């Protein structure tokens, strides 16, 4: 399992379970494989069994809570987390995970209380400090800066320190300095964080060039092919695409307030399931030889995705899939879901680049932690979007984040009309939504719309001149 040889690990575990059907550790490992393989709903009964058989281990109960949250069962997740804290009251990670869940549910004050408990139990928990820096007011941050700085100094003096703690502390201190309008100090902390995180990246953006070129080659047949119109009575997926930190969470929350629209969040089905199925058919890495697969087969795979969405949202007419990176998959979307709506949300590239630069992303990918790498990625993104747009799909709609913030009602009215939906005032009350938000924007979308974010990058323009020239603005 550590080597990611999941099929071989599963084979060994099932051999063990053939002789010892209720072996709790084997069942727990099998459940973990099921989650990593993209079938979390199938492992719930196994996890419940593991929790009963392993009452002195926190792992199964934590995993049950996390899977319940991922499967849109927040009440069950909350119950599991509360039981976890009751059974393991001195385990910092339990409090930290529960705090993260509460943030996604909009219960920010309760989450903050748990985060403070984490640093009380573990004064070196850099992840809790980072989360507190993002969730606290300026006055509250003052009490965090000293312990964060002291811990960072200690780690910097220790050659054996793990980079992760230093990275998280630099991001947290950068946020605190930015809130105090100490822009140079903030930028320096983010620069250190980015440099450390880039060291952990296993590839560079230049290596992605061939993949983007292959996408254009394999999907060239889409040129001048009309899209289907939305079909009455059929579930219509809405793919909200673009670059990260472009405002997709805000637009998602606005749209999902409409009575006929729900959101599935950032769904990884296209990459984790659909692409894998296509690779099994072509025996090659996606998107090679995609043109050899019959269109009927691709439509069948698309229908399985629609059925999966429908099972979780049986009353919905429209469901949002807001994974920004799906901009790479617009060709596949058009082939697998001809009636889908594609919304491309744009934002000033310098604002996007700085927002990525100043935020901690779990994935160690170069365009998330280096401005030069992001500039290269932005070029690939822009060229690919121009390629998709050249086919003039009927179900494609483009909107800028700046226009949405400047005139939200006008922009939403036009978008809803494009989708064939009537206007509803609730769309402007997105901050009242009680659903799950799993992105970095979780704190921002819980408050009314504000415009300060559109020009915030200008406070750092003196430090961004080279980057500005590279993205062409």
N, C-alpha and C positions, 0 to 999 in steps of 0.2 A: 504493500500500500504506500509506503514512503517513496518508493520508486515509481509510483503511479502505474504499476502493472496491475490494473484493477481486475481484468479478466482472469489472470492467473491467481490473484489473491482470492477472488470469489470462488474459483474452482477448489482451492485448498480449504476454504472455510466450509463449503458445502460438503466436502469429504469428511471433515470433522463432525459436522452436524448430522451426517448420516449415521454416525455411531453414537453421538451424544446430542440428540435433537434439541435439548433445552440449554445447551452450553451458553451462558449469558454473555461472556466476552466475545464468543464467535458471532452471536446474533447482533451484538452491538457493532462489531466491525462490519458485518454484512449490511447493516442499516447505513453506516457511514458510506459504504461503496454505493448503495442505492441513491443517496443524496448527491454524491459526486457524479453519478451517472445521469442525473437529471430526472429521477423518478421519486421525488420526496414523498408524494402522496401514497406511494406503495409501501413505505417503510413505517408509517405511523403505528400500526398494530405491533410491529416488532419492537419499536422504541418503547411503547407502553409496557411490554413484557420485560424489557431490559431494566426499566425504571423500577419495576416491582422486584426483580431478581438481584439488582445491584443497588440497594438502598444507601450504601455507604460511599458510593461513588457519585460525584456531581456531574460527570460528563454526560451520561444518558439523559438526565433530567434537563440539563442545559440544552442539549441537542433537540429534545422534544419541544421545548419552548421555542427555539429558533425555527424549527420546521413548521410549527403551528403558526408562527408569525408570517413566515414566507407563504403559507397556504391560505392567507387571509382569514385566520381564525384567532383574532386578537384576544377574545375572552379566554380561550383555552391557553394561549401563550401567557397571558397575565397570571392565570392560576398556577401554571407551572413555575413561573418565575417566583411567585410568592412562596411556593412550597420549597423552591431551591434555597431562598434566603433563610427560611425557617430551619431547614435541615443543615445548612452550611453557613452560619451567620458570620464566620470570620474569613470567608473566601472572597477576596477583592474582585476576582473576575466575574463572579455571579452578580454582584452589584453593578459592575461596569456594563455587562451585557444587558441587564434589565434597564439600566439608564438609557442605553442606546435604543431599546425597544420603546420606552416611554417617549423619547424624543420623536420617533416616527409617528407616534399617536398624538402629538401635539401637547403632551403633558410635560411641559418644559420645566416647571417649578419642581415637580416631583423628581424629574430626571437629575436636576441640579443637586438636589438633596442627596441622592444616591451617589453622585460623582464625588461629592465632598466626603462621603463615607469611604469611598475607594481610597482617596489620598490619606485619609485617617488610618486606614488599615495598611496601606502601602504608600509611604511618602515618596517613593520613586516611580510611581505609576504615571509615566509620561503621557499615555493615552488619555487618562482622566484629566490631566492638566490641559491638554489640547482641547478636549471637549468643553471644559469649563471656560477656557478663554473664548471659545466661540459662542457660548451660551450666556455669558455674564455681562452685566452692565459695566460701564467704565469704572464706577466706584468699586464694584465687586472685584474687578480685575486687579486693582491696586494691591489687594492682599495676596494675589497669586504671583505677581511678578518676582518678588523676592525669593520665594522657595523655588520657582522655576529657574531663575538665574543661578541660584546656588547649586541646584542639582546639575544644571548644564555645565557649570564650571568644574564640578567634581568629575563628571563624565569626561570632559575634555582633557583632564589631567591623567585619566586612566587609559593607557594604551589598549587595554582589553575591553573597553566599553563597546557595546553593540550600537551600531549606527542608528537603529530604529528609534531608540530613546532620544538621541540627539536630534534626529530629524523632526520628531514630533514636538520637542521643546522649542526648536527654532521656529517652526510654524506657529506654535502657540504664542511665543513672545512677539513674533511678527504681527500677529493679530492684535495683541495688547498695545504695541507701539503705534500701530496704524490708528487704533481708536483714540489714542492720545495725540494724533496728528504729528507724531514723530516719524515722518515718512522715510528719511534716510536710514534711521535705525531699523525700521520695519523692513525696508528693502534688503538690508544687509542680512537680517535673520532669514528671510526667505531665500536669499541667494545661497547662504550656507546650507539650508535645508535641501534646496534643489541639487547642489553639488554632491551632497552625501547620497541623496536618493538616486541620482543618475549612475553612481558607481554600482548600484545593484541591478541596473537594467542589463538584460542579456542581449539586446539588439539595438540598432539605431534606425532612425526613420528612413535613411537612404536605402536600407534593405527592403523597404516596403514598396519601392518604386515599381518593381516587376509585378507585384500583385495588383496594383492599381492599373497598370497597363493591360494586364490580362483581363481584368474586369471589362475594360472598354472593348477588347477584342471579342470576348465571349458574348457580350450583350449588344454587339453592333447590329444584330438583327432586329432590335427594338426600334431602330430608327423608323419614324413615320408610321409606326403601328399604333392605331388608336386604342385608348383604354376603354373598358366597359364603363357604363354609367352605374351608379349605385343602384342596387336591385331592391325594390320595395319588399319588405318582409324578411329580408335576409340580413344576418348580422354583418355589419360593415366594419372592418378594422381600420383604425386611423393610425398611421405611422407618423410619429412626430420626430423628425430627424434634424441633424445639424451637428455643430460642435458642442462639446460639454461647456457648461457655464454660459450658455447663450439664452437662457430664460425658458427652457423647455418645461421645467417644473412649474413655473408660474402659469404658463399657458395651459398646461395639463390641468392644474387646479381650477382655472377659470372654466375650461370646457366641461370638466367633470361635474360642475355644479348644475349643468343642464340635465333635465329629467330624462333625456334619451341617451345620455352619454355616460359611460363608466370608464374607469381607467384600470388597466392591469399593471401599471407601473413599468419599470424597465425589464421587459421580458427578454430572456436570452434564447428563446426558442429557435429563432432563425439560425443563429450560430451553433448552438449546442445540439440541436436535433435535426432541423431541416438540412443544414449544410452537411452534417455527418451522414445523413441518409443519402444525399447526393454523391458524396465521396465513396460510399459503399457501392453505388451503381456505376460510377465511372472508374473506380479503382485508382483514382488520381486525386491530388490535392485540389480543392476548390479554388478557382472556378474552371479548372481545365476540363475540356471535353464536355462541358455542360450542354453544348448545342446538340450533342448526340443523344441526349435523353429526350424521349417523346414528351411533347407538351402535356399530354393527358396524364402522364405519370407525375409531372411537377404539380399539376392542378390537384391531383389526389393527395399529395403531401400537404398542399395548402389547405385542403378541406379538413385534414386531420388537425391542423392548427386551429382552424375556425371552430371545430367541434370541441377542442380543449378549452378555448375561450368561452364557448357557449355553456359548457358544463359548470364553469365558475361564475358566469354572469348570465343566467338563463333568461332574464327579463330585458336584457339590453338590446338596443338597436345599433349602437355604435360603441366600440371599445378601443381605448387608446393604448398603443404600445409605444412608449416614449424613450426607448433606448436610442440616445443620440447617434451612436456609431452605426445605426442602420442606414445612414446615408450611403455607406458602402454597398448596401444590399438593395438599393432601389430597383436595380435590374431584376433581381430575384423576386422582389415584391410584386413587380408588374407581371411577371410570368406566373407566380403562384397565386396571387390575389388580384386578378384583373379589375375587380370592382372596388379595391381598397382606395382610401384617400391618403395621400402623402402630403404632409405639411412640413415645409422646410423653414425653420426659424433661423434667421441670420442675426449677427450682432457685430459691431465694430471689432475688427480683429485684434486691435491693441487692447481693448477692454477684455476680450475673451482670453488673450494670452496672459495678461496680468492676473486675471481671476484664477486661471489655472496655476500660474506661478506661485500664487499666495495661498493656495489650498492644498491640503494633504490628501492625495489619492492613494488608496491601498495598493492599487496595481502599479508595479514598478515598470512603467512604460515611458520611454524617453520624452515623448511630447507632453507628458504630464509634469515633467520636472526639469525642463531646460528650454529657455526661450529660443535658442537657435534651432533646437530640434522641433519645437512647435512651429516655428516659421516654415520649416521644410514640410511639416505635416499640413499646415494651412495651405500651402501651394498645391499639394496633392489633392486635398479636399476641394479646393476651388476649381481645379481643372476637372475633377470627376463630376462635380455638380454641374459644370458647364456642359459636360458630355450628356448627363441625364436630361438636362433642360433642352438640349438640342432636339430631343425626340418629341417635345411638346405634348406630354401626356395630359389628357383631359382632366384627370383626377389629381393633378399636382397644384399645390398652392404655396406661395412664398410670402413670408411676413418678416419684418424686422423687429427685433426686441425694442429698439428705440421708438418705433411707431406705436407698438403695443403699449408702452409706458406713457407716451405722450397723449394718445387718444384711444384708451382701451375700449370704450363703448363702440366707437366707429369701426375699429379694427375687428372686434369680436362679431359685430353685426354682419360685416362683410364675409367673415369666415363661416359663420353659421349659415348664412344664405348660400354660400358655395356648397355647404354640406346638405342643403335642402331642409334646414331646420329653422324654426321661428326663434325670434329673440326672447330671452328670459333674463330678467333683472338679476336673478341670483348669480349669474356668471360674474358679476362685478363684486360679489361678496365671497370671493374665493377663500379669504382668510377665516371664514366661519366653517370651512369644511372640517369634518372629523375623521376623514380617511387617513390611511397610512401614507407617509412621505418618507422615502428611503434615500434621499439624495442630500448633497451638501447644502441645499437651499431650504432645509427643513425649518430653520428658524425664520428665514425671510418670508416664506409664504404663509406664516401664521399671523401676519400683521397686514394692515391695509397697504395699498400700493404707494410706493415712494419713488422719486425720480433721481435721488442723489447718486445711485449706482451707475447711471449712464455716463457720467463724466468723471467718475472717481479716478480713472486712470491718469487724468491730467495732473493729479498731484505727484505723480511719479514720472512725468514725461522727461525730466532731466536725466533719469537713470535708464531710459528706454530708447534713446535716440538710435542706437544701432539696430535694435529690434524693430522700431518703427520703419526704418528704411528697408528692412528685409521683407516686411509684409506689405510694403508699398503704400503706406499712409503717412 
